Amino acid sequence: MAKKRVVFVLPSLGKGGAQRATVSLINYLSENDKLDIALIALKNDEVEFAVHSSVRVIKLNSLSFKASLRKLIAVLKTERPHIVYSALWHINLLVCLSRFWLRFTSIHRFFHIASIHNNPTRIIQTENKVLSVLYYYFFARFSHSIVAVSEGIRRHLVSKCLIPSKKIVLAYNPAITDKHRAQLNEPLGAEFAIQNSGEYLIWVGRLDYQKDPLKFLELAKITSRPAIIVGDGPLEKDVKDFISANKLNEKVLHLPFQENVMSLIANAYLLIMTSRFEGFGLVLVEALAAGTPVISTNCSYGPSEIICDGKNGILLNDGASADEFAVAIDSIGQNQKLYLSMRAEASESVEKFSDRAVFQQYRELFF
């Protein structure tokens, strides 16, 4: 019996929550011998996440939208997939356009699954407005299925983008895998983390406008606790300059992107998330799975679906200031019983986001 050909399309195999979640899904599906899987990456970035050996990885080395579209059409024409799964709005748009082109030029059709990982309104505000509006309010409805990685995104797509609810599948990111569980037991590599184990605050994410890392550094400036910030991105220079200008070098450790952050998170006192907006909030689940309580802004979307306020963490108002974060940290520090209760609740509270639970939702899309 011929295998079902499945192609995944990502912007790169580099850093990013969508990439991490999609590669986890690919590795899970690769264990089934009924699928022939290929993974297309538009950029030729260094591979940050291990991909199953049976998966054919194709790098297009494309830097522009036009070049990416041309190369993607050529590869899809050769691969002739039955299913194409794409992640992130601009990649979804490229696949939609490729599908239209192939349908009318080579009469090849495939089933398109588009996954949406972020708040459409904020993407339109912060990225290419014309193309993102065209995607969310026109092209998105032409995919056969759309995976929303949070209930908030699902509601948004139905109520604001007017996409038929029957097209949308709610499937959380496969946040906790066997790899995550194994990483919990790995030793801490940073001396700063070893010396301050159990005491430091940790922030993990891309250093960009969305994640708002400078607010975490403002918090680090006013709190008495040591802090670790993990990540890189367009605001990396701003982060380094802030640490230097405020003489925080002895108090704050900046680490570049780490494939394994679980041991760092597990040994933290609290994980802090300062995001202006989210699609899900993968790092919150990772922290809770590691037994570390969290404090996060209640931004749209994701945190309120993960955090039970006062049970496994604290939800602050959207846009909460560094001072408000500091007050929340102090309130936990003054209530040891509450803190220990949060730690005890943490891992069990996110079991529904484990790979074993989440992948069952995806099976129906591929088999």
Secondary structure, 3 states (H helix, E strand, C coil): CCCEEEEEEECCCCCCHHHHHHHHHHHHHCCCCCEEEEEEECCCCCCCCCCCCCCEEEECCCCCHHHHHHHHHHHHHHHCCCEEEEECHHHHHHHHHHHHHHHHHCCCCCEEEEEECCCHHHHHHHCCHHHHHHHHHCHHHHCCEEEECCHHHHHHHHHCCCCCHHHEEECCCCCECHHHHHHCCCCCCCHHHHHCCCCCEEEECCCCCCCCHHHHHHHHHHCCCCEEEECCCCCHHHHHHHHHHCCCCCCEEEECCCCCCHHHHHCCCEEEECCCCCCCCHHHHHHHHCCCCEEEECCCCCHHHHCCECCCEEEECCCCCHHHHHHHHHHHHCCHHHHHHHHHHHHHHCHHHEHHHHHHHHHHHHC
